[in-house]
Amino acid sequence: MKRLLRPLIYPALAIAALVFAHVAHAEGYASKPLVVIRFNQPQVYYEQSLYEAVSKAVAVKPTVMLSVVSAAPSTGNQANDLAWQQNASAHTQQVVASLQNMGVPLSRMNISGQRENGLRYDEVRVYVR
């Protein structure tokens, strides 16, 4: 599943411009996430767990599609919310790059974002579709 890193091209950095919806839960995701990565400390070591989970999903269904959902805390303060959204977007870009390095093409990922009340840290959730 590993392959050499190729240049990561994000058309107009679409991932950085995620649209954050005011929703309490990720709509359309009835199942639990395959992986939840919480960015609650400066260095989060998620790649091994992500690789193992995605490898198992691909073993079960080789044509698996992944939904990568960025969740940012909603504080009610516009400046704070913007900062959380920027952090969440950067972390989502890291997770997407990790998935690409693992061999998952961007065409097999659906990337979205949302704000949620009650979150203390931003997180990235990976769902199997």
VOVEXVEX-423207 format. One record per atom (N, C-alpha, C): residue in one letter; atom name; z, x, y negated. Coordinates in nm, 2 decimals. Layout:
! residues N
<atom A; CA; <Z; X; Y>>;
...
END
This chain:
! residues 129
<atom M; N; <0.00; 0.08; 0.12>>;
<atom M; CA; <0.00; 0.00; 0.00>>;
<atom M; C; <0.00; 0.09; -0.13>>;
<atom K; N; <0.04; 0.21; -0.11>>;
<atom K; CA; <0.04; 0.30; -0.23>>;
<atom K; C; <-0.10; 0.35; -0.25>>;
<atom R; N; <-0.13; 0.37; -0.38>>;
<atom R; CA; <-0.25; 0.43; -0.42>>;
<atom R; C; <-0.23; 0.51; -0.54>>;
<atom L; N; <-0.33; 0.60; -0.57>>;
<atom L; CA; <-0.31; 0.68; -0.69>>;
<atom L; C; <-0.31; 0.59; -0.82>>;
<atom L; N; <-0.23; 0.63; -0.91>>;
<atom L; CA; <-0.22; 0.56; -1.04>>;
<atom L; C; <-0.36; 0.57; -1.11>>;
<atom R; N; <-0.41; 0.46; -1.15>>;
<atom R; CA; <-0.53; 0.46; -1.23>>;
<atom R; C; <-0.49; 0.41; -1.37>>;
<atom P; N; <-0.57; 0.44; -1.46>>;
<atom P; CA; <-0.54; 0.40; -1.60>>;
<atom P; C; <-0.51; 0.25; -1.61>>;
<atom L; N; <-0.40; 0.22; -1.67>>;
<atom L; CA; <-0.36; 0.08; -1.68>>;
<atom L; C; <-0.42; 0.02; -1.81>>;
<atom I; N; <-0.51; -0.07; -1.79>>;
<atom I; CA; <-0.57; -0.13; -1.91>>;
<atom I; C; <-0.53; -0.28; -1.92>>;
<atom Y; N; <-0.46; -0.31; -2.03>>;
<atom Y; CA; <-0.42; -0.44; -2.06>>;
<atom Y; C; <-0.50; -0.50; -2.17>>;
<atom P; N; <-0.59; -0.59; -2.14>>;
<atom P; CA; <-0.68; -0.64; -2.25>>;
<atom P; C; <-0.59; -0.69; -2.37>>;
<atom A; N; <-0.61; -0.62; -2.48>>;
<atom A; CA; <-0.53; -0.65; -2.60>>;
<atom A; C; <-0.38; -0.66; -2.58>>;
<atom L; N; <-0.34; -0.58; -2.48>>;
<atom L; CA; <-0.19; -0.58; -2.45>>;
<atom L; C; <-0.14; -0.72; -2.44>>;
<atom A; N; <-0.21; -0.80; -2.36>>;
<atom A; CA; <-0.18; -0.94; -2.34>>;
<atom A; C; <-0.03; -0.96; -2.30>>;
<atom I; N; <0.01; -0.87; -2.22>>;
<atom I; CA; <0.15; -0.88; -2.17>>;
<atom I; C; <0.25; -0.87; -2.28>>;
<atom A; N; <0.22; -0.78; -2.38>>;
<atom A; CA; <0.31; -0.77; -2.49>>;
<atom A; C; <0.32; -0.89; -2.58>>;
<atom A; N; <0.22; -0.98; -2.57>>;
<atom A; CA; <0.21; -1.10; -2.65>>;
<atom A; C; <0.25; -1.22; -2.57>>;
<atom L; N; <0.34; -1.21; -2.47>>;
<atom L; CA; <0.38; -1.32; -2.39>>;
<atom L; C; <0.43; -1.44; -2.48>>;
<atom V; N; <0.40; -1.55; -2.44>>;
<atom V; CA; <0.44; -1.67; -2.51>>;
<atom V; C; <0.57; -1.72; -2.44>>;
<atom F; N; <0.68; -1.73; -2.52>>;
<atom F; CA; <0.80; -1.77; -2.47>>;
<atom F; C; <0.82; -1.92; -2.49>>;
<atom A; N; <0.84; -1.99; -2.39>>;
<atom A; CA; <0.86; -2.14; -2.40>>;
<atom A; C; <1.01; -2.17; -2.40>>;
<atom H; N; <1.04; -2.28; -2.47>>;
<atom H; CA; <1.18; -2.32; -2.47>>;
<atom H; C; <1.20; -2.41; -2.35>>;
<atom V; N; <1.23; -2.35; -2.24>>;
<atom V; CA; <1.26; -2.42; -2.11>>;
<atom V; C; <1.38; -2.37; -2.05>>;
<atom A; N; <1.45; -2.45; -1.97>>;
<atom A; CA; <1.57; -2.41; -1.91>>;
<atom A; C; <1.54; -2.34; -1.78>>;
<atom H; N; <1.43; -2.37; -1.71>>;
<atom H; CA; <1.39; -2.31; -1.58>>;
<atom H; C; <1.24; -2.29; -1.58>>;
<atom A; N; <1.20; -2.20; -1.50>>;
<atom A; CA; <1.06; -2.17; -1.49>>;
<atom A; C; <0.99; -2.29; -1.42>>;
<atom E; N; <0.91; -2.36; -1.50>>;
<atom E; CA; <0.85; -2.48; -1.45>>;
<atom E; C; <0.75; -2.44; -1.33>>;
<atom G; N; <0.75; -2.53; -1.23>>;
<atom G; CA; <0.65; -2.51; -1.12>>;
<atom G; C; <0.70; -2.41; -1.02>>;
<atom Y; N; <0.82; -2.36; -1.03>>;
<atom Y; CA; <0.88; -2.26; -0.93>>;
<atom Y; C; <0.99; -2.33; -0.86>>;
<atom A; N; <0.96; -2.41; -0.75>>;
<atom A; CA; <1.06; -2.48; -0.68>>;
<atom A; C; <1.14; -2.38; -0.59>>;
<atom S; N; <1.08; -2.28; -0.55>>;
<atom S; CA; <1.15; -2.18; -0.46>>;
<atom S; C; <1.23; -2.08; -0.54>>;
<atom K; N; <1.31; -2.01; -0.47>>;
<atom K; CA; <1.39; -1.90; -0.53>>;
<atom K; C; <1.29; -1.78; -0.55>>;
<atom P; N; <1.32; -1.70; -0.65>>;
<atom P; CA; <1.24; -1.58; -0.67>>;
<atom P; C; <1.25; -1.49; -0.55>>;
<atom L; N; <1.14; -1.42; -0.53>>;
<atom L; CA; <1.14; -1.31; -0.43>>;
<atom L; C; <1.23; -1.20; -0.48>>;
<atom V; N; <1.23; -1.17; -0.60>>;
<atom V; CA; <1.31; -1.06; -0.66>>;
<atom V; C; <1.35; -1.10; -0.80>>;
<atom V; N; <1.47; -1.07; -0.84>>;
<atom V; CA; <1.52; -1.09; -0.98>>;
<atom V; C; <1.57; -0.95; -1.03>>;
<atom I; N; <1.51; -0.90; -1.13>>;
<atom I; CA; <1.55; -0.77; -1.19>>;
<atom I; C; <1.62; -0.80; -1.32>>;
<atom R; N; <1.75; -0.77; -1.32>>;
<atom R; CA; <1.82; -0.79; -1.45>>;
<atom R; C; <1.83; -0.65; -1.52>>;
<atom F; N; <1.80; -0.65; -1.64>>;
<atom F; CA; <1.80; -0.53; -1.72>>;
<atom F; C; <1.93; -0.53; -1.80>>;
<atom N; N; <2.04; -0.51; -1.73>>;
<atom N; CA; <2.18; -0.51; -1.79>>;
<atom N; C; <2.24; -0.38; -1.81>>;
<atom Q; N; <2.16; -0.27; -1.80>>;
<atom Q; CA; <2.20; -0.14; -1.83>>;
<atom Q; C; <2.08; -0.06; -1.87>>;
<atom P; N; <2.11; 0.06; -1.93>>;
<atom P; CA; <1.99; 0.14; -1.98>>;
<atom P; C; <1.89; 0.18; -1.87>>;
<atom Q; N; <1.94; 0.21; -1.75>>;
<atom Q; CA; <1.84; 0.25; -1.64>>;
<atom Q; C; <1.87; 0.16; -1.53>>;
<atom V; N; <1.76; 0.08; -1.49>>;
<atom V; CA; <1.77; -0.01; -1.38>>;
<atom V; C; <1.68; 0.04; -1.27>>;
<atom Y; N; <1.74; 0.06; -1.15>>;
<atom Y; CA; <1.66; 0.12; -1.04>>;
<atom Y; C; <1.62; 0.00; -0.95>>;
<atom Y; N; <1.50; -0.05; -0.97>>;
<atom Y; CA; <1.45; -0.17; -0.91>>;
<atom Y; C; <1.33; -0.14; -0.81>>;
<atom E; N; <1.27; -0.03; -0.83>>;
<atom E; CA; <1.14; -0.01; -0.76>>;
<atom E; C; <1.15; -0.02; -0.61>>;
<atom Q; N; <1.25; 0.04; -0.55>>;
<atom Q; CA; <1.26; 0.04; -0.40>>;
<atom Q; C; <1.27; -0.10; -0.35>>;
<atom S; N; <1.36; -0.18; -0.41>>;
<atom S; CA; <1.38; -0.32; -0.37>>;
<atom S; C; <1.26; -0.40; -0.39>>;
<atom L; N; <1.19; -0.38; -0.50>>;
<atom L; CA; <1.07; -0.45; -0.53>>;
<atom L; C; <0.96; -0.42; -0.43>>;
<atom Y; N; <0.95; -0.29; -0.40>>;
<atom Y; CA; <0.85; -0.25; -0.30>>;
<atom Y; C; <0.88; -0.31; -0.17>>;
<atom E; N; <1.00; -0.31; -0.12>>;
<atom E; CA; <1.03; -0.36; 0.01>>;
<atom E; C; <1.01; -0.51; 0.01>>;
<atom A; N; <1.04; -0.59; -0.09>>;
<atom A; CA; <1.02; -0.73; -0.09>>;
<atom A; C; <0.87; -0.76; -0.10>>;
<atom V; N; <0.80; -0.69; -0.18>>;
<atom V; CA; <0.65; -0.72; -0.19>>;
<atom V; C; <0.58; -0.68; -0.06>>;
<atom S; N; <0.62; -0.57; 0.00>>;
<atom S; CA; <0.57; -0.53; 0.13>>;
<atom S; C; <0.58; -0.64; 0.24>>;
<atom K; N; <0.70; -0.69; 0.24>>;
<atom K; CA; <0.73; -0.80; 0.34>>;
<atom K; C; <0.64; -0.92; 0.31>>;
<atom A; N; <0.63; -0.96; 0.18>>;
<atom A; CA; <0.55; -1.07; 0.14>>;
<atom A; C; <0.40; -1.05; 0.18>>;
<atom V; N; <0.35; -0.93; 0.16>>;
<atom V; CA; <0.21; -0.90; 0.19>>;
<atom V; C; <0.19; -0.90; 0.34>>;
<atom A; N; <0.29; -0.85; 0.42>>;
<atom A; CA; <0.28; -0.85; 0.56>>;
<atom A; C; <0.27; -1.00; 0.62>>;
<atom V; N; <0.34; -1.09; 0.56>>;
<atom V; CA; <0.33; -1.23; 0.60>>;
<atom V; C; <0.20; -1.29; 0.55>>;
<atom K; N; <0.16; -1.26; 0.43>>;
<atom K; CA; <0.04; -1.32; 0.37>>;
<atom K; C; <-0.03; -1.22; 0.29>>;
<atom P; N; <-0.13; -1.15; 0.35>>;
<atom P; CA; <-0.20; -1.04; 0.29>>;
<atom P; C; <-0.27; -1.08; 0.15>>;
<atom T; N; <-0.30; -1.21; 0.13>>;
<atom T; CA; <-0.36; -1.25; 0.01>>;
<atom T; C; <-0.26; -1.31; -0.09>>;
<atom V; N; <-0.14; -1.27; -0.08>>;
<atom V; CA; <-0.03; -1.32; -0.16>>;
<atom V; C; <-0.06; -1.31; -0.31>>;
<atom M; N; <-0.02; -1.41; -0.38>>;
<atom M; CA; <-0.03; -1.41; -0.53>>;
<atom M; C; <0.11; -1.40; -0.58>>;
<atom L; N; <0.13; -1.33; -0.69>>;
<atom L; CA; <0.27; -1.32; -0.74>>;
<atom L; C; <0.27; -1.37; -0.89>>;
<atom S; N; <0.38; -1.44; -0.92>>;
<atom S; CA; <0.41; -1.48; -1.05>>;
<atom S; C; <0.52; -1.40; -1.10>>;
<atom V; N; <0.49; -1.33; -1.21>>;
<atom V; CA; <0.59; -1.24; -1.28>>;
<atom V; C; <0.64; -1.31; -1.40>>;
<atom V; N; <0.76; -1.36; -1.40>>;
<atom V; CA; <0.82; -1.44; -1.51>>;
<atom V; C; <0.92; -1.36; -1.59>>;
<atom S; N; <0.90; -1.34; -1.71>>;
<atom S; CA; <0.99; -1.27; -1.80>>;
<atom S; C; <1.09; -1.37; -1.86>>;
<atom A; N; <1.22; -1.35; -1.85>>;
<atom A; CA; <1.32; -1.44; -1.91>>;
<atom A; C; <1.40; -1.36; -2.01>>;
<atom A; N; <1.40; -1.42; -2.13>>;
<atom A; CA; <1.48; -1.36; -2.24>>;
<atom A; C; <1.59; -1.45; -2.29>>;
<atom P; N; <1.71; -1.40; -2.32>>;
<atom P; CA; <1.81; -1.49; -2.37>>;
<atom P; C; <1.77; -1.56; -2.50>>;
<atom S; N; <1.81; -1.68; -2.52>>;
<atom S; CA; <1.79; -1.76; -2.64>>;
<atom S; C; <1.93; -1.77; -2.71>>;
<atom T; N; <1.94; -1.71; -2.82>>;
<atom T; CA; <2.07; -1.71; -2.89>>;
<atom T; C; <2.08; -1.81; -3.01>>;
<atom G; N; <1.96; -1.86; -3.05>>;
<atom G; CA; <1.96; -1.94; -3.17>>;
<atom G; C; <1.95; -1.87; -3.30>>;
<atom N; N; <1.95; -1.74; -3.29>>;
<atom N; CA; <1.93; -1.65; -3.41>>;
<atom N; C; <1.79; -1.59; -3.40>>;
<atom Q; N; <1.70; -1.62; -3.49>>;
<atom Q; CA; <1.56; -1.58; -3.48>>;
<atom Q; C; <1.54; -1.43; -3.47>>;
<atom A; N; <1.62; -1.35; -3.54>>;
<atom A; CA; <1.60; -1.21; -3.53>>;
<atom A; C; <1.65; -1.16; -3.40>>;
<atom N; N; <1.76; -1.21; -3.35>>;
<atom N; CA; <1.81; -1.17; -3.22>>;
<atom N; C; <1.71; -1.21; -3.11>>;
<atom D; N; <1.66; -1.33; -3.12>>;
<atom D; CA; <1.57; -1.38; -3.02>>;
<atom D; C; <1.44; -1.30; -3.01>>;
<atom L; N; <1.39; -1.26; -3.13>>;
<atom L; CA; <1.27; -1.17; -3.13>>;
<atom L; C; <1.30; -1.04; -3.07>>;
<atom A; N; <1.42; -0.98; -3.09>>;
<atom A; CA; <1.45; -0.85; -3.03>>;
<atom A; C; <1.46; -0.87; -2.88>>;
<atom W; N; <1.52; -0.97; -2.83>>;
<atom W; CA; <1.53; -1.00; -2.68>>;
<atom W; C; <1.39; -1.02; -2.63>>;
<atom Q; N; <1.30; -1.09; -2.70>>;
<atom Q; CA; <1.17; -1.11; -2.64>>;
<atom Q; C; <1.09; -0.98; -2.64>>;
<atom Q; N; <1.11; -0.89; -2.73>>;
<atom Q; CA; <1.04; -0.76; -2.73>>;
<atom Q; C; <1.09; -0.68; -2.61>>;
<atom N; N; <1.23; -0.68; -2.59>>;
<atom N; CA; <1.28; -0.60; -2.48>>;
<atom N; C; <1.23; -0.66; -2.35>>;
<atom A; N; <1.23; -0.79; -2.34>>;
<atom A; CA; <1.18; -0.86; -2.21>>;
<atom A; C; <1.03; -0.82; -2.19>>;
<atom S; N; <0.96; -0.82; -2.29>>;
<atom S; CA; <0.81; -0.79; -2.28>>;
<atom S; C; <0.79; -0.65; -2.23>>;
<atom A; N; <0.87; -0.56; -2.29>>;
<atom A; CA; <0.86; -0.42; -2.24>>;
<atom A; C; <0.90; -0.40; -2.10>>;
<atom H; N; <1.01; -0.47; -2.06>>;
<atom H; CA; <1.05; -0.46; -1.92>>;
<atom H; C; <0.95; -0.52; -1.83>>;
<atom T; N; <0.89; -0.63; -1.87>>;
<atom T; CA; <0.79; -0.70; -1.79>>;
<atom T; C; <0.67; -0.60; -1.77>>;
<atom Q; N; <0.63; -0.53; -1.87>>;
<atom Q; CA; <0.52; -0.44; -1.86>>;
<atom Q; C; <0.56; -0.33; -1.76>>;
<atom Q; N; <0.68; -0.28; -1.76>>;
<atom Q; CA; <0.72; -0.18; -1.66>>;
<atom Q; C; <0.71; -0.24; -1.52>>;
<atom V; N; <0.76; -0.36; -1.50>>;
<atom V; CA; <0.75; -0.42; -1.36>>;
<atom V; C; <0.61; -0.44; -1.32>>;
<atom V; N; <0.52; -0.49; -1.41>>;
<atom V; CA; <0.38; -0.51; -1.37>>;
<atom V; C; <0.32; -0.37; -1.34>>;
<atom A; N; <0.35; -0.27; -1.42>>;
<atom A; CA; <0.29; -0.13; -1.39>>;
<atom A; C; <0.34; -0.09; -1.25>>;
<atom S; N; <0.47; -0.11; -1.22>>;
<atom S; CA; <0.52; -0.08; -1.09>>;
<atom S; C; <0.45; -0.15; -0.98>>;
<atom L; N; <0.42; -0.28; -0.99>>;
<atom L; CA; <0.35; -0.36; -0.89>>;
<atom L; C; <0.21; -0.30; -0.88>>;
<atom Q; N; <0.14; -0.26; -0.99>>;
<atom Q; CA; <0.01; -0.21; -0.98>>;
<atom Q; C; <0.01; -0.07; -0.90>>;
<atom N; N; <0.12; 0.01; -0.93>>;
<atom N; CA; <0.13; 0.14; -0.86>>;
<atom N; C; <0.15; 0.11; -0.71>>;
<atom M; N; <0.20; 0.00; -0.67>>;
<atom M; CA; <0.23; -0.03; -0.53>>;
<atom M; C; <0.10; -0.09; -0.47>>;
<atom G; N; <0.00; -0.11; -0.55>>;
<atom G; CA; <-0.13; -0.16; -0.49>>;
<atom G; C; <-0.16; -0.30; -0.52>>;
<atom V; N; <-0.08; -0.37; -0.60>>;
<atom V; CA; <-0.10; -0.51; -0.63>>;
<atom V; C; <-0.19; -0.52; -0.75>>;
<atom P; N; <-0.31; -0.57; -0.74>>;
<atom P; CA; <-0.40; -0.57; -0.86>>;
<atom P; C; <-0.36; -0.68; -0.96>>;
<atom L; N; <-0.39; -0.65; -1.08>>;
<atom L; CA; <-0.35; -0.75; -1.19>>;
<atom L; C; <-0.41; -0.89; -1.16>>;
<atom S; N; <-0.52; -0.89; -1.09>>;
<atom S; CA; <-0.59; -1.02; -1.06>>;
<atom S; C; <-0.51; -1.10; -0.97>>;
<atom R; N; <-0.41; -1.05; -0.90>>;
<atom R; CA; <-0.32; -1.12; -0.81>>;
<atom R; C; <-0.19; -1.15; -0.87>>;
<atom M; N; <-0.17; -1.13; -1.00>>;
<atom M; CA; <-0.05; -1.16; -1.07>>;
<atom M; C; <-0.07; -1.26; -1.18>>;
<atom N; N; <0.02; -1.35; -1.19>>;
<atom N; CA; <0.03; -1.45; -1.30>>;
<atom N; C; <0.15; -1.41; -1.38>>;
<atom I; N; <0.13; -1.37; -1.51>>;
<atom I; CA; <0.24; -1.32; -1.59>>;
<atom I; C; <0.27; -1.42; -1.70>>;
<atom S; N; <0.40; -1.45; -1.71>>;
<atom S; CA; <0.44; -1.55; -1.82>>;
<atom S; C; <0.58; -1.51; -1.87>>;
<atom G; N; <0.62; -1.58; -1.97>>;
<atom G; CA; <0.76; -1.56; -2.02>>;
<atom G; C; <0.82; -1.68; -2.07>>;
<atom Q; N; <0.95; -1.67; -2.09>>;
<atom Q; CA; <1.03; -1.79; -2.13>>;
<atom Q; C; <1.16; -1.74; -2.20>>;
<atom R; N; <1.22; -1.83; -2.27>>;
<atom R; CA; <1.35; -1.80; -2.33>>;
<atom R; C; <1.45; -1.90; -2.25>>;
<atom E; N; <1.57; -1.85; -2.23>>;
<atom E; CA; <1.67; -1.94; -2.16>>;
<atom E; C; <1.80; -1.93; -2.23>>;
<atom N; N; <1.87; -2.04; -2.25>>;
<atom N; CA; <2.00; -2.04; -2.29>>;
<atom N; C; <2.09; -1.99; -2.18>>;
<atom G; N; <2.20; -1.92; -2.21>>;
<atom G; CA; <2.30; -1.88; -2.11>>;
<atom G; C; <2.27; -1.74; -2.05>>;
<atom L; N; <2.16; -1.68; -2.07>>;
<atom L; CA; <2.13; -1.55; -2.02>>;
<atom L; C; <2.21; -1.45; -2.10>>;
<atom R; N; <2.26; -1.35; -2.04>>;
<atom R; CA; <2.33; -1.24; -2.12>>;
<atom R; C; <2.24; -1.12; -2.14>>;
<atom Y; N; <2.14; -1.11; -2.05>>;
<atom Y; CA; <2.05; -1.00; -2.05>>;
<atom Y; C; <1.91; -1.05; -2.02>>;
<atom D; N; <1.80; -0.97; -2.05>>;
<atom D; CA; <1.67; -1.02; -2.01>>;
<atom D; C; <1.65; -0.98; -1.86>>;
<atom E; N; <1.56; -1.05; -1.80>>;
<atom E; CA; <1.54; -1.03; -1.66>>;
<atom E; C; <1.39; -1.06; -1.63>>;
<atom V; N; <1.34; -1.01; -1.52>>;
<atom V; CA; <1.21; -1.03; -1.47>>;
<atom V; C; <1.22; -1.09; -1.33>>;
<atom R; N; <1.16; -1.20; -1.31>>;
<atom R; CA; <1.16; -1.27; -1.18>>;
<atom R; C; <1.02; -1.27; -1.12>>;
<atom V; N; <1.02; -1.23; -0.99>>;
<atom V; CA; <0.89; -1.22; -0.92>>;
<atom V; C; <0.89; -1.33; -0.82>>;
<atom Y; N; <0.79; -1.42; -0.83>>;
<atom Y; CA; <0.78; -1.53; -0.73>>;
<atom Y; C; <0.66; -1.52; -0.65>>;
<atom V; N; <0.66; -1.57; -0.52>>;
<atom V; CA; <0.54; -1.57; -0.44>>;
<atom V; C; <0.48; -1.70; -0.45>>;
<atom R; N; <0.35; -1.70; -0.47>>;
<atom R; CA; <0.27; -1.83; -0.49>>;
<atom R; C; <0.18; -1.85; -0.37>>;
END
